Amino acid sequence: MLQKALTALPLTKISERAFEGAFFGVMLIAMAGWVYFITLLLVKLCLWFLG
């Protein structure tokens, strides 16, 4: 019984780290998308003012 508890503990740590890593990756992709979107809008605005 104790052996099952000891082997389950590293697996839960690995799954928690994998979940955190996936969440962090999705968050970075979303932030990069927003930065690209805002930069594109600012470039269009500057070109509109200059043109």
HTML snippet that shows the backbone in 3Dmol.js (N, CA, C, O; Angstrom):
<script src="https://3Dmol.org/build/3Dmol-min.js"></script>
<div id="view" style="width:600px;height:400px;position:relative"></div>
<script>
const pdb = `
ATOM      1  N   MET A   1       0.826  -1.200   0.000  1.00  0.00           N
ATOM      2  CA  MET A   1       0.000   0.000   0.000  1.00  0.00           C
ATOM      3  C   MET A   1       0.868   1.261   0.000  1.00  0.00           C
ATOM      4  O   MET A   1       0.612   2.222  -0.726  1.00  0.00           O
ATOM      5  N   LEU A   2       1.881   1.220   0.825  1.00  0.00           N
ATOM      6  CA  LEU A   2       2.776   2.376   0.900  1.00  0.00           C
ATOM      7  C   LEU A   2       3.550   2.555  -0.404  1.00  0.00           C
ATOM      8  O   LEU A   2       3.828   3.678  -0.826  1.00  0.00           O
ATOM      9  N   GLN A   3       3.891   1.438  -1.028  1.00  0.00           N
ATOM     10  CA  GLN A   3       4.622   1.507  -2.298  1.00  0.00           C
ATOM     11  C   GLN A   3       3.783   2.190  -3.373  1.00  0.00           C
ATOM     12  O   GLN A   3       4.323   2.952  -4.176  1.00  0.00           O
ATOM     13  N   LYS A   4       2.491   1.938  -3.408  1.00  0.00           N
ATOM     14  CA  LYS A   4       1.617   2.583  -4.395  1.00  0.00           C
ATOM     15  C   LYS A   4       1.545   4.081  -4.149  1.00  0.00           C
ATOM     16  O   LYS A   4       1.527   4.867  -5.097  1.00  0.00           O
ATOM     17  N   ALA A   5       1.503   4.478  -2.895  1.00  0.00           N
ATOM     18  CA  ALA A   5       1.443   5.901  -2.574  1.00  0.00           C
ATOM     19  C   ALA A   5       2.739   6.600  -2.961  1.00  0.00           C
ATOM     20  O   ALA A   5       2.712   7.738  -3.430  1.00  0.00           O
ATOM     21  N   LEU A   6       3.867   5.933  -2.770  1.00  0.00           N
ATOM     22  CA  LEU A   6       5.146   6.548  -3.109  1.00  0.00           C
ATOM     23  C   LEU A   6       5.346   6.651  -4.611  1.00  0.00           C
ATOM     24  O   LEU A   6       5.965   7.604  -5.086  1.00  0.00           O
ATOM     25  N   THR A   7       4.834   5.689  -5.366  1.00  0.00           N
ATOM     26  CA  THR A   7       4.988   5.775  -6.814  1.00  0.00           C
ATOM     27  C   THR A   7       3.975   6.730  -7.430  1.00  0.00           C
ATOM     28  O   THR A   7       4.221   7.270  -8.508  1.00  0.00           O
ATOM     29  N   ALA A   8       2.857   6.947  -6.779  1.00  0.00           N
ATOM     30  CA  ALA A   8       1.853   7.863  -7.323  1.00  0.00           C
ATOM     31  C   ALA A   8       2.281   9.321  -7.135  1.00  0.00           C
ATOM     32  O   ALA A   8       1.890  10.186  -7.919  1.00  0.00           O
ATOM     33  N   LEU A   9       3.074   9.593  -6.110  1.00  0.00           N
ATOM     34  CA  LEU A   9       3.478  10.967  -5.821  1.00  0.00           C
ATOM     35  C   LEU A   9       4.303  11.599  -6.947  1.00  0.00           C
ATOM     36  O   LEU A   9       3.993  12.724  -7.341  1.00  0.00           O
ATOM     37  N   PRO A  10       5.338  10.940  -7.488  1.00  0.00           N
ATOM     38  CA  PRO A  10       6.073  11.565  -8.600  1.00  0.00           C
ATOM     39  C   PRO A  10       5.211  11.747  -9.844  1.00  0.00           C
ATOM     40  O   PRO A  10       5.394  12.710 -10.588  1.00  0.00           O
ATOM     41  N   LEU A  11       4.282  10.836 -10.074  1.00  0.00           N
ATOM     42  CA  LEU A  11       3.421  10.977 -11.252  1.00  0.00           C
ATOM     43  C   LEU A  11       2.519  12.200 -11.139  1.00  0.00           C
ATOM     44  O   LEU A  11       2.269  12.881 -12.134  1.00  0.00           O
ATOM     45  N   THR A  12       2.033  12.482  -9.940  1.00  0.00           N
ATOM     46  CA  THR A  12       1.198  13.671  -9.776  1.00  0.00           C
ATOM     47  C   THR A  12       2.030  14.939  -9.945  1.00  0.00           C
ATOM     48  O   THR A  12       1.560  15.931 -10.501  1.00  0.00           O
ATOM     49  N   LYS A  13       3.272  14.896  -9.461  1.00  0.00           N
ATOM     50  CA  LYS A  13       4.143  16.070  -9.642  1.00  0.00           C
ATOM     51  C   LYS A  13       4.423  16.305 -11.126  1.00  0.00           C
ATOM     52  O   LYS A  13       4.418  17.446 -11.589  1.00  0.00           O
ATOM     53  N   ILE A  14       4.668  15.222 -11.870  1.00  0.00           N
ATOM     54  CA  ILE A  14       4.940  15.353 -13.304  1.00  0.00           C
ATOM     55  C   ILE A  14       3.712  15.885 -14.032  1.00  0.00           C
ATOM     56  O   ILE A  14       3.829  16.748 -14.903  1.00  0.00           O
ATOM     57  N   SER A  15       2.537  15.374 -13.676  1.00  0.00           N
ATOM     58  CA  SER A  15       1.324  15.840 -14.360  1.00  0.00           C
ATOM     59  C   SER A  15       1.013  17.292 -14.012  1.00  0.00           C
ATOM     60  O   SER A  15       0.534  18.043 -14.862  1.00  0.00           O
ATOM     61  N   GLU A  16       1.279  17.696 -12.770  1.00  0.00           N
ATOM     62  CA  GLU A  16       1.060  19.097 -12.400  1.00  0.00           C
ATOM     63  C   GLU A  16       2.023  20.011 -13.154  1.00  0.00           C
ATOM     64  O   GLU A  16       1.636  21.082 -13.620  1.00  0.00           O
ATOM     65  N   ARG A  17       3.281  19.583 -13.269  1.00  0.00           N
ATOM     66  CA  ARG A  17       4.253  20.400 -14.005  1.00  0.00           C
ATOM     67  C   ARG A  17       3.898  20.468 -15.479  1.00  0.00           C
ATOM     68  O   ARG A  17       4.064  21.509 -16.115  1.00  0.00           O
ATOM     69  N   ALA A  18       3.410  19.360 -16.025  1.00  0.00           N
ATOM     70  CA  ALA A  18       3.018  19.362 -17.440  1.00  0.00           C
ATOM     71  C   ALA A  18       1.844  20.301 -17.655  1.00  0.00           C
ATOM     72  O   ALA A  18       1.808  21.030 -18.647  1.00  0.00           O
ATOM     73  N   PHE A  19       0.881  20.294 -16.738  1.00  0.00           N
ATOM     74  CA  PHE A  19      -0.264  21.195 -16.851  1.00  0.00           C
ATOM     75  C   PHE A  19       0.180  22.641 -16.748  1.00  0.00           C
ATOM     76  O   PHE A  19      -0.282  23.490 -17.510  1.00  0.00           O
ATOM     77  N   GLU A  20       1.078  22.931 -15.804  1.00  0.00           N
ATOM     78  CA  GLU A  20       1.575  24.298 -15.663  1.00  0.00           C
ATOM     79  C   GLU A  20       2.354  24.735 -16.905  1.00  0.00           C
ATOM     80  O   GLU A  20       2.233  25.878 -17.346  1.00  0.00           O
ATOM     81  N   GLY A  21       3.145  23.833 -17.462  1.00  0.00           N
ATOM     82  CA  GLY A  21       3.904  24.162 -18.663  1.00  0.00           C
ATOM     83  C   GLY A  21       3.001  24.420 -19.855  1.00  0.00           C
ATOM     84  O   GLY A  21       3.244  25.339 -20.637  1.00  0.00           O
ATOM     85  N   ALA A  22       1.962  23.611 -19.994  1.00  0.00           N
ATOM     86  CA  ALA A  22       1.021  23.813 -21.104  1.00  0.00           C
ATOM     87  C   ALA A  22       0.275  25.135 -20.933  1.00  0.00           C
ATOM     88  O   ALA A  22       0.079  25.871 -21.900  1.00  0.00           O
ATOM     89  N   PHE A  23      -0.138  25.433 -19.707  1.00  0.00           N
ATOM     90  CA  PHE A  23      -0.837  26.694 -19.450  1.00  0.00           C
ATOM     91  C   PHE A  23       0.075  27.880 -19.744  1.00  0.00           C
ATOM     92  O   PHE A  23      -0.360  28.867 -20.337  1.00  0.00           O
ATOM     93  N   PHE A  24       1.335  27.785 -19.333  1.00  0.00           N
ATOM     94  CA  PHE A  24       2.294  28.860 -19.581  1.00  0.00           C
ATOM     95  C   PHE A  24       2.541  29.041 -21.081  1.00  0.00           C
ATOM     96  O   PHE A  24       2.663  30.168 -21.559  1.00  0.00           O
ATOM     97  N   GLY A  25       2.614  27.941 -21.815  1.00  0.00           N
ATOM     98  CA  GLY A  25       2.801  28.027 -23.259  1.00  0.00           C
ATOM     99  C   GLY A  25       1.626  28.675 -23.959  1.00  0.00           C
ATOM    100  O   GLY A  25       1.808  29.507 -24.847  1.00  0.00           O
ATOM    101  N   VAL A  26       0.419  28.297 -23.564  1.00  0.00           N
ATOM    102  CA  VAL A  26      -0.777  28.902 -24.161  1.00  0.00           C
ATOM    103  C   VAL A  26      -0.842  30.384 -23.823  1.00  0.00           C
ATOM    104  O   VAL A  26      -1.222  31.204 -24.659  1.00  0.00           O
ATOM    105  N   MET A  27      -0.470  30.721 -22.592  1.00  0.00           N
ATOM    106  CA  MET A  27      -0.479  32.126 -22.182  1.00  0.00           C
ATOM    107  C   MET A  27       0.534  32.942 -22.998  1.00  0.00           C
ATOM    108  O   MET A  27       0.245  34.072 -23.391  1.00  0.00           O
ATOM    109  N   LEU A  28       1.702  32.379 -23.247  1.00  0.00           N
ATOM    110  CA  LEU A  28       2.707  33.092 -24.048  1.00  0.00           C
ATOM    111  C   LEU A  28       2.247  33.282 -25.484  1.00  0.00           C
ATOM    112  O   LEU A  28       2.461  34.342 -26.072  1.00  0.00           O
ATOM    113  N   ILE A  29       1.614  32.256 -26.054  1.00  0.00           N
ATOM    114  CA  ILE A  29       1.112  32.383 -27.425  1.00  0.00           C
ATOM    115  C   ILE A  29       0.020  33.446 -27.492  1.00  0.00           C
ATOM    116  O   ILE A  29      -0.021  34.230 -28.441  1.00  0.00           O
ATOM    117  N   ALA A  30      -0.864  33.483 -26.499  1.00  0.00           N
ATOM    118  CA  ALA A  30      -1.933  34.486 -26.474  1.00  0.00           C
ATOM    119  C   ALA A  30      -1.359  35.891 -26.329  1.00  0.00           C
ATOM    120  O   ALA A  30      -1.825  36.824 -26.982  1.00  0.00           O
ATOM    121  N   MET A  31      -0.358  36.042 -25.481  1.00  0.00           N
ATOM    122  CA  MET A  31       0.253  37.360 -25.307  1.00  0.00           C
ATOM    123  C   MET A  31       0.957  37.805 -26.583  1.00  0.00           C
ATOM    124  O   MET A  31       0.890  38.979 -26.949  1.00  0.00           O
ATOM    125  N   ALA A  32       1.631  36.879 -27.263  1.00  0.00           N
ATOM    126  CA  ALA A  32       2.296  37.224 -28.515  1.00  0.00           C
ATOM    127  C   ALA A  32       1.277  37.628 -29.574  1.00  0.00           C
ATOM    128  O   ALA A  32       1.532  38.533 -30.369  1.00  0.00           O
ATOM    129  N   GLY A  33       0.138  36.970 -29.590  1.00  0.00           N
ATOM    130  CA  GLY A  33      -0.921  37.338 -30.528  1.00  0.00           C
ATOM    131  C   GLY A  33      -1.445  38.733 -30.271  1.00  0.00           C
ATOM    132  O   GLY A  33      -1.660  39.503 -31.206  1.00  0.00           O
ATOM    133  N   TRP A  34      -1.653  39.063 -29.004  1.00  0.00           N
ATOM    134  CA  TRP A  34      -2.139  40.404 -28.683  1.00  0.00           C
ATOM    135  C   TRP A  34      -1.109  41.468 -29.022  1.00  0.00           C
ATOM    136  O   TRP A  34      -1.469  42.537 -29.515  1.00  0.00           O
ATOM    137  N   VAL A  35       0.164  41.196 -28.769  1.00  0.00           N
ATOM    138  CA  VAL A  35       1.226  42.163 -29.108  1.00  0.00           C
ATOM    139  C   VAL A  35       1.272  42.373 -30.616  1.00  0.00           C
ATOM    140  O   VAL A  35       1.427  43.501 -31.082  1.00  0.00           O
ATOM    141  N   TYR A  36       1.138  41.295 -31.377  1.00  0.00           N
ATOM    142  CA  TYR A  36       1.126  41.411 -32.840  1.00  0.00           C
ATOM    143  C   TYR A  36      -0.078  42.217 -33.305  1.00  0.00           C
ATOM    144  O   TYR A  36       0.054  43.071 -34.182  1.00  0.00           O
ATOM    145  N   PHE A  37      -1.240  41.961 -32.737  1.00  0.00           N
ATOM    146  CA  PHE A  37      -2.470  42.659 -33.116  1.00  0.00           C
ATOM    147  C   PHE A  37      -2.373  44.152 -32.809  1.00  0.00           C
ATOM    148  O   PHE A  37      -2.733  44.979 -33.646  1.00  0.00           O
ATOM    149  N   ILE A  38      -1.896  44.499 -31.630  1.00  0.00           N
ATOM    150  CA  ILE A  38      -1.778  45.908 -31.239  1.00  0.00           C
ATOM    151  C   ILE A  38      -0.722  46.618 -32.088  1.00  0.00           C
ATOM    152  O   ILE A  38      -0.921  47.766 -32.486  1.00  0.00           O
ATOM    153  N   THR A  39       0.396  45.946 -32.369  1.00  0.00           N
ATOM    154  CA  THR A  39       1.432  46.534 -33.218  1.00  0.00           C
ATOM    155  C   THR A  39       0.909  46.779 -34.620  1.00  0.00           C
ATOM    156  O   THR A  39       1.180  47.823 -35.214  1.00  0.00           O
ATOM    157  N   LEU A  40       0.160  45.822 -35.154  1.00  0.00           N
ATOM    158  CA  LEU A  40      -0.418  45.989 -36.480  1.00  0.00           C
ATOM    159  C   LEU A  40      -1.374  47.177 -36.515  1.00  0.00           C
ATOM    160  O   LEU A  40      -1.365  47.949 -37.474  1.00  0.00           O
ATOM    161  N   LEU A  41      -2.196  47.331 -35.480  1.00  0.00           N
ATOM    162  CA  LEU A  41      -3.101  48.474 -35.429  1.00  0.00           C
ATOM    163  C   LEU A  41      -2.342  49.796 -35.336  1.00  0.00           C
ATOM    164  O   LEU A  41      -2.721  50.777 -35.975  1.00  0.00           O
ATOM    165  N   LEU A  42      -1.273  49.823 -34.540  1.00  0.00           N
ATOM    166  CA  LEU A  42      -0.493  51.056 -34.416  1.00  0.00           C
ATOM    167  C   LEU A  42       0.205  51.405 -35.725  1.00  0.00           C
ATOM    168  O   LEU A  42       0.286  52.582 -36.078  1.00  0.00           O
ATOM    169  N   VAL A  43       0.705  50.424 -36.444  1.00  0.00           N
ATOM    170  CA  VAL A  43       1.348  50.685 -37.737  1.00  0.00           C
ATOM    171  C   VAL A  43       0.327  51.215 -38.733  1.00  0.00           C
ATOM    172  O   VAL A  43       0.610  52.159 -39.470  1.00  0.00           O
ATOM    173  N   LYS A  44      -0.866  50.610 -38.758  1.00  0.00           N
ATOM    174  CA  LYS A  44      -1.916  51.100 -39.666  1.00  0.00           C
ATOM    175  C   LYS A  44      -2.334  52.520 -39.304  1.00  0.00           C
ATOM    176  O   LYS A  44      -2.597  53.337 -40.186  1.00  0.00           O
ATOM    177  N   LEU A  45      -2.396  52.814 -38.007  1.00  0.00           N
ATOM    178  CA  LEU A  45      -2.758  54.159 -37.568  1.00  0.00           C
ATOM    179  C   LEU A  45      -1.699  55.170 -37.983  1.00  0.00           C
ATOM    180  O   LEU A  45      -2.027  56.261 -38.450  1.00  0.00           O
ATOM    181  N   CYS A  46      -0.424  54.808 -37.815  1.00  0.00           N
ATOM    182  CA  CYS A  46       0.661  55.720 -38.228  1.00  0.00           C
ATOM    183  C   CYS A  46       0.644  55.928 -39.744  1.00  0.00           C
ATOM    184  O   CYS A  46       0.835  57.053 -40.205  1.00  0.00           O
ATOM    185  N   LEU A  47       0.424  54.882 -40.519  1.00  0.00           N
ATOM    186  CA  LEU A  47       0.362  55.028 -41.959  1.00  0.00           C
ATOM    187  C   LEU A  47      -0.851  55.851 -42.373  1.00  0.00           C
ATOM    188  O   LEU A  47      -0.793  56.591 -43.355  1.00  0.00           O
ATOM    189  N   TRP A  48      -1.949  55.727 -41.632  1.00  0.00           N
ATOM    190  CA  TRP A  48      -3.139  56.516 -41.941  1.00  0.00           C
ATOM    191  C   TRP A  48      -2.890  57.992 -41.688  1.00  0.00           C
ATOM    192  O   TRP A  48      -3.336  58.840 -42.461  1.00  0.00           O
ATOM    193  N   PHE A  49      -2.168  58.312 -40.588  1.00  0.00           N
ATOM    194  CA  PHE A  49      -1.855  59.713 -40.282  1.00  0.00           C
ATOM    195  C   PHE A  49      -0.890  60.283 -41.314  1.00  0.00           C
ATOM    196  O   PHE A  49      -1.033  61.432 -41.730  1.00  0.00           O
ATOM    197  N   LEU A  50       0.085  59.491 -41.724  1.00  0.00           N
ATOM    198  CA  LEU A  50       1.091  59.991 -42.664  1.00  0.00           C
ATOM    199  C   LEU A  50       0.581  60.027 -44.100  1.00  0.00           C
ATOM    200  O   LEU A  50       1.057  60.821 -44.911  1.00  0.00           O
ATOM    201  N   GLY A  51      -0.378  59.174 -44.412  1.00  0.00           N
ATOM    202  CA  GLY A  51      -0.861  59.079 -45.791  1.00  0.00           C
ATOM    203  C   GLY A  51      -1.990  59.933 -46.025  1.00  0.00           C
ATOM    204  O   GLY A  51      -2.516  59.969 -47.137  1.00  0.00           O
TER     205      GLY A  51
END
`;
const viewer = $3Dmol.createViewer("view");
viewer.addModel(pdb, "pdb");
viewer.setStyle({}, {cartoon: {color: "spectrum"}});
viewer.zoomTo();
viewer.render();
</script>
